[in-house]
Amino acid sequence: MAIAEPTNNSPSYIDKLVVPGDVVLDLSSMSNQTIKLGGGLRQDCDSITAMKAGMLRFSKPNKYWVESSQKRYVPSAGDAVLGIVVDTKAENFLIDIKGPALAYLPVLAFEGGTRRNIPKFEVGTLIYVRVVKANIGMNPDLSCMDASGKAAEFGPLKDGYMFETSTGLSRMLLSSPACPVLEALGKKLSFEIAVGLNGRVWVNAAAPSTVILVSNAIMNSETLTSVQQKLMVDKLLQRTQ
Amino acid sequence: MEQRLASTWRMSVNEKKFIESSLLSDLRADGRRPFDYRRLTIKFGREDGSSEVQLGNTHVMAFVTSQLVQPYRDRPNEGTLSFYTEFSPMADPSFEAGRPGEFAVELGRIIDRGLRESKAVDTESLCVISGKLVWAIRIDVHILDNGGNLVDAANIAALAALSTFRRPECTLGGEDGQELIVHPPEVRDPIPLIIHHLPVAVTFGFIGKESIMVIDPTHLEEAVMGGRMTVTLNTNGDVCAIQKAGGDGILQSVIMQCLRIASVKAGDISSKIKNAVESFNTERALRKIKRHSSSSAVEVSEPAQKGGTELSRTHVGRLNSTPEESGVGQSNGMEVDGKILQQETSRRDSGAQSFIGGPSSW
């Protein structure tokens, strides 16, 4: 077999494909360094193992996670997602974030939230939220504040159109140098976009035709290379003008 | 309760509002205009009488099987046509396994009515022995993915499967001229069904306060719309069935407009089905030429032969069980079946293949 023996030093796995069971990090070889684990990784004593197949990513200084593309979303702490309000309870809003269980958004988890000013959301409201806690076997906890307690763009989204894509595409849209589709669209059109890591994307613009064009261009771009994406957007724009 | 809440699919207010408001300027969320049909692809399996239809994101599979049974008493020389649907929970989380929902029943009834009432399939040609044996044609439709407008997709799948289905030829023969011989496909080419015309279903949705009409609604539009109407017509412009079950009321003039649009769409769709069937048939003919040239090799191989006989045995087993189910003329049926069994076993050398339609094997 031509497959190389897996080595134990961790950097070799970064930006490589991992499969469930791969020991991607060995904590015993790292001296008192704290690391943060994202989705798809788990800790067994001194070793960090992959739980799903995908690309292992690392972001400085100490975050590790596994990236893959799927229709279902597995909540993990720190993700910004788009949720739909399902129900309102005394303490929490019940939010659907495409995960295996409904998520709780405490009614006080808003900037300057007190018992007096609890926001009212009708069922079906789309909100941009952050996952705070995501433990296995528990309903995830959400918040409409960033870590420092500011509203920071989180909250309900008005009007516009929401569509669902895979989690892989939503990560691609968020990647920084801007994703080619968004770059090409943004040169010609003005629109607002909110991308949730759970595969939901919200688009708003002045004219409905712009919203339709942008959302369909994004949905079509999933399997295209960056050059193809640009060509597709150019063609779409030509047809409408 | 919690689990169920989590697994149902839900829609945000934003989507609902957007679909309704953009329709006011004749735009639809997927970029179509109100009277555009989604892209339709028809594929066929290796076996005769199986089809796979994709209409946008909607994915439907159909296959047709046949069986020799006793005819109904009041129709001694007509074969039967029955229609079954299977809604997989994989297609849509709201579908429950095993239990057909309200919509599953409605879908089955619409398609069944379109095919049966318009006499699209010639049932009299399915008679083998008057009052004793006729072919029962069974259409199974599986919904694989729900992207909206399941009725049209399932109807096209059923039509495509019926147009490629072939039943084995059978003749009376033997010493006393009363034995029924079912010829395996290698001996005599199976016969296609006689289909007089293709009744194509076209569905309209009515959205919003103004009841704006859209053709071929997606699952999002279905969630928003106030009413739906399905019109079944053929290329000649004959209306075979109309289904308007509840929902928003619509004007007579709107119905007439729907019929005019539907007849154009039905023409497009049936020509698409015909083209697909034609190309399948030419491919099938080409395949047959190949099969004859390599037939000697097939017969030598041991396992293939075994598989063949096993299949034919199971088929005979099925035949035996049918008269018992119907409960009438049991002894008569058994006698005939016994003779079929003889025929089958005597022909085992030819490596008889299963001739009961296509099991899902692609």
Interface residues (C-beta under 8 A of the other chain):
Chain A: I84 V86 D87 L94 D96 G99 P100 A101 L102 E122 G124 T125 L126 N139 L157 K158 D159 G160 Y161 M162 F163 W202 P208 S209 V211 I212 L213 S215 N216
Chain B: E2 Q3 L5 A6 R10 M11 S12 V13 N14 E15 K16 K17 F18 S21 S22 S25 L27 R28 A29 D30 G31
